[in-house]
Amino acid sequence: APAVYTIWNRVMRFDPQDPIWPNRDRFVLSNGHASMLLWSVLHLTGTCAVNPDYERLGQPSVSLEDIRRFRQIGSKAPGHPEYHWVSGVETTTGPLGQGVATSVGMAIAQKWLADRYNRPGFAIFDYDIYVVCGDGCLMEGVASEAASLAGHLGLDNLCWVYDNNHITIEGQTSLAFTEDVATRFLAYGWNVLRVGDANDLERIEHALGVFRETKGRPTLIILDSHIGYGAPHKHDTAAAHGEPLGEEEVRLTKRSYGWPEEAQFLVPDGVREHFAAGIGARGAAARSRWTALFASYRAKYPELASEIDQMQRRDLPAGWDRNLPVFPADAKGIAGREASGKVLNLLAQNIPWFLGGSADLGPSNKTTLTYEGAGSFQAGSRGGKNLHFGIREHAMAATVNGLSLSKLRAFGATFFIFSDYARPAIRLSALMELPTIFVFTHDAMGDGEDGPTHQPVEHLASLRAIPGLVTLRPGDANEVVEAYRYVMQLRHQPAVLALSRQPLPTLDRRVFASAAGVARGAYVLADPQSGNPEVLLIASGSEVSLAVEAHEKLLAEGIRSRVVSMPSWEIFDQQTQEYRDSVLPPAVKARVAVEQASTFGWERYVGSAGRVIGMTTFGASAPLKALQKKFGFEPDRIVAVARQLLGRQ
């Protein structure tokens, strides 16, 4: 608590009356189980509420009644910090390590924004990021990934304050965590400071001052503290970590502090005024100076100011989708990842604040931005649009979240199989309703000879299970274009694009329906020339072209089939019942779904009378053609199943 008090009331540039002021310092409580500390600060500083559309509501972010109802339904004081739900929360935390990793994205964002928008005499973006973390955060692998990346990039606007209390749920950290944290962070390239007494406000403030003067390195402040300080029986014990002190221990703790023992939720006279004179006055003055500065900036650099306005509203600039390619029909086709690379390079040129990178797989994911001037973001080149995350998938996803929280449009990429390494951060992206983009290539057995370790099976089902996440698996190059067109217009939802490694035939859209149907999640790609369909062939991704081949064979046999391309379950499920029934007529019970992935979940579309051609085992190491034959992903198999459903073997 003394460290958080010092950061907020003595150091941080934050205006409680405008908690979304673009140049505010950011505070992240990475050890989110200490959320009551944040709720207390937001309440005592009088931080105002803001709605998801960034409108200021003129009411407190956290009221005393919210605090009384801590961790109850509807309270603005939930068990862990929740972005969007509580104004003043910069990122959702709770899964340990996520906060520190996300803060790296925030720090990258500030450096990038400063490079693009700051001009001589106009420091429009010069904010810092303060993070409080604990032993648990630093044990998590994602923290190591993120700290390594931050040190490499020399993010001197980033300060982690490590609450070194030596206690976890099971007992002393010596049970499992005995490394020299200071030496570890020195090896990462960080500036490391130590405050030996967590209650010494002057030393804490001095250390924070050293951070602000340090250039070229992020800072770790190791704060030696005592958990349960003042609790006579639970001081320095695991009992103070994960369970309430108990009524009697609370009374004794109040006594040790000289606090009225019977008082509950007491805010003494003068406390709110004290915060108003500290962070309130300092933050208001800083915002006022910035507002005047930005007005002058707008007069001198109107186009740049307009960009900032659009970015802060999560709008897109006019012409953001100009020149997006239209791919001609081609039986040999183009890989989903290749089409994606072409689209990404155009979007990055059309949208100034669109950037991203890969976990060391840019050449394979085809996510490298290659146009002139794209550049790479490094310690010596802050304006680059290519981010090199290294082989750190988890930190990459959390960093992309931090970029998105800073209002940049950002993407991260890797092989689909390694989405497992990034999944916790993807889940938080959905929970926070961030418009992040995750580009996952090598989406099925196209990796062939690499074998089952690199062939996704359960991954589509796993990501489709995350509430609020939009998953798209386009079936050809033009569906890739339309998938990006849809995703870029999302404001409060993250998206996953699962893209093929191998070329997919580019369908002739003069014969087949427009790829614009992607925007509805599923659409009728092909129908019989006359009469209603007898059987529905539903497919996504690389299996769409197989379904088309099967369709043509069935028509030749006199069987009226319909092909439905279904790149996104989530988008399709949002459509009206009328539209969904027009694509999947309830009267047509014979349905075959085809997807090189787990069959889990397809029952909702094929019904009890339908069949799913999918994966029920892991893959194998072999060329793609051999794998397709082994696992039944061939047009003749689809035809045979359709015949069986219609009783025409």
ZIURSUL-V115401 format. One record per backbone hydrogen bond with DSSP energy under -1.0 kcal/mol. NH is the residue of the N-H (numbers start at 1). CO is the residue of the C=O. If there is no record, write none. Layout:
((NH,CO) (NH,CO))
This chain:
((5,1) (6,2) (7,3) (8,4) (9,5) (10,6) (12,7) (14,12) (18,15) (21,18) (24,21) (25,13) (26,128) (28,130) (30,28) (30,132) (31,132) (32,30) (34,31) (35,32) (37,34) (39,35) (40,36) (41,37) (42,38) (43,39) (44,40) (45,41) (46,43) (47,42) (48,16) (49,59) (51,55) (54,51) (57,49) (61,47) (67,63) (68,64) (69,65) (70,67) (71,77) (72,69) (75,72) (85,83) (86,82) (89,86) (93,81) (98,95) (101,97) (102,98) (103,99) (106,102) (107,103) (108,104) (109,105) (110,106) (111,107) (112,108) (113,109) (114,110) (115,111) (116,112) (117,113) (118,114) (119,122) (122,119) (124,122) (129,157) (130,26) (131,159) (132,28) (133,161) (138,134) (139,135) (140,136) (144,140) (145,141) (146,142) (147,143) (148,144) (149,145) (150,146) (151,147) (152,148) (153,149) (155,150) (156,154) (158,155) (159,129) (160,219) (161,131) (162,221) (163,133) (164,162) (164,223) (165,163) (168,171) (173,166) (175,172) (176,173) (177,173) (181,179) (184,180) (185,181) (186,182) (187,183) (188,184) (190,185) (191,218) (193,220) (195,222) (198,224) (200,197) (201,199) (204,200) (205,201) (206,202) (207,203) (208,204) (209,205) (210,206) (211,207) (212,208) (213,209) (214,210) (219,158) (220,191) (221,160) (222,193) (223,162) (224,195) (225,164) (229,226) (231,228) (235,231) (236,227) (237,234) (240,237) (241,238) (242,238) (250,246) (251,247) (252,248) (253,249) (254,250) (255,251) (256,252) (257,253) (259,254) (271,268) (274,270) (275,271) (276,272) (277,273) (278,274) (280,275) (281,276) (282,278) (283,279) (284,280) (285,281) (286,282) (287,283) (288,284) (289,285) (290,286) (291,287) (292,288) (293,289) (294,290) (295,291) (296,292) (297,293) (298,294) (299,295) (300,296) (301,297) (305,301) (306,302) (307,303) (308,304) (309,305) (310,306) (311,307) (312,308) (313,309) (314,311) (315,310) (320,317) (322,319) (324,321) (330,506) (334,504) (337,500) (339,335) (340,336) (341,337) (342,338) (343,339) (344,340) (345,341) (346,342) (347,343) (348,344) (350,346) (351,347) (354,351) (355,409) (356,385) (357,411) (359,413) (360,358) (365,361) (366,362) (367,362) (374,371) (377,386) (378,381) (381,378) (385,374) (386,375) (387,356) (389,358) (392,390) (396,392) (397,393) (398,394) (399,395) (400,396) (401,397) (402,398) (403,399) (404,400) (405,401) (407,404) (408,403) (409,353) (411,355) (412,437) (413,357) (414,439) (416,441) (418,415) (419,416) (423,419) (426,422) (427,423) (428,424) (429,425) (430,426) (431,427) (432,428) (434,429) (436,434) (437,410) (438,495) (439,412) (440,497) (441,414) (443,499) (448,445) (450,447) (451,448) (454,451) (462,458) (463,459) (464,460) (465,461) (466,463) (469,466) (470,494) (472,496) (473,567) (480,476) (481,477) (482,478) (483,479) (484,480) (485,481) (486,482) (487,483) (488,484) (489,486) (490,487) (495,436) (496,470) (497,438) (498,472) (499,440) (504,334) (506,330) (511,508) (512,508) (513,525) (517,514) (518,515) (519,516) (520,517) (521,518) (523,565) (525,563) (526,563) (534,560) (535,560) (536,590) (537,562) (538,592) (539,564) (540,594) (541,473) (543,540) (544,541) (547,543) (548,544) (549,545) (550,546) (551,547) (552,548) (553,549) (554,550) (555,551) (556,552) (557,553) (558,555) (559,554) (562,535) (563,526) (564,537) (565,523) (566,539) (568,521) (572,568) (573,569) (575,572) (580,576) (581,577) (582,578) (583,579) (584,580) (588,585) (592,536) (593,611) (594,538) (595,613) (597,595) (598,457) (602,599) (604,601) (605,602) (606,602) (607,603) (611,591) (613,593) (615,597) (627,623) (628,624) (629,625) (630,626) (631,627) (633,628) (634,632) (638,634) (639,635) (640,636) (641,637) (642,638) (643,639) (644,640) (645,641) (646,642) (647,644) (648,643))
